[in-house]
């Protein structure tokens, strides 16, 4: 007859060491790509700009479009006015 081994002992210690070594190895492992590292490929920060969670002024894209076109029109109009008044005076 074989004697029963008590729980714990050398096998348990060996399994605990292996698990601890695997955990340390995973923590020390460097990311394989820039996407994993979060450099340039992280979408978490860029998506926050377009969600409701972002802080700051919320402006409809159509309003931005009209403001941009209005600004361009005013610059062109001022150039035309400057050309016309330069030839008159």
Order of alpha helices (4+ residues) and beta strands (2+ residues): alpha-alpha-alpha-alpha
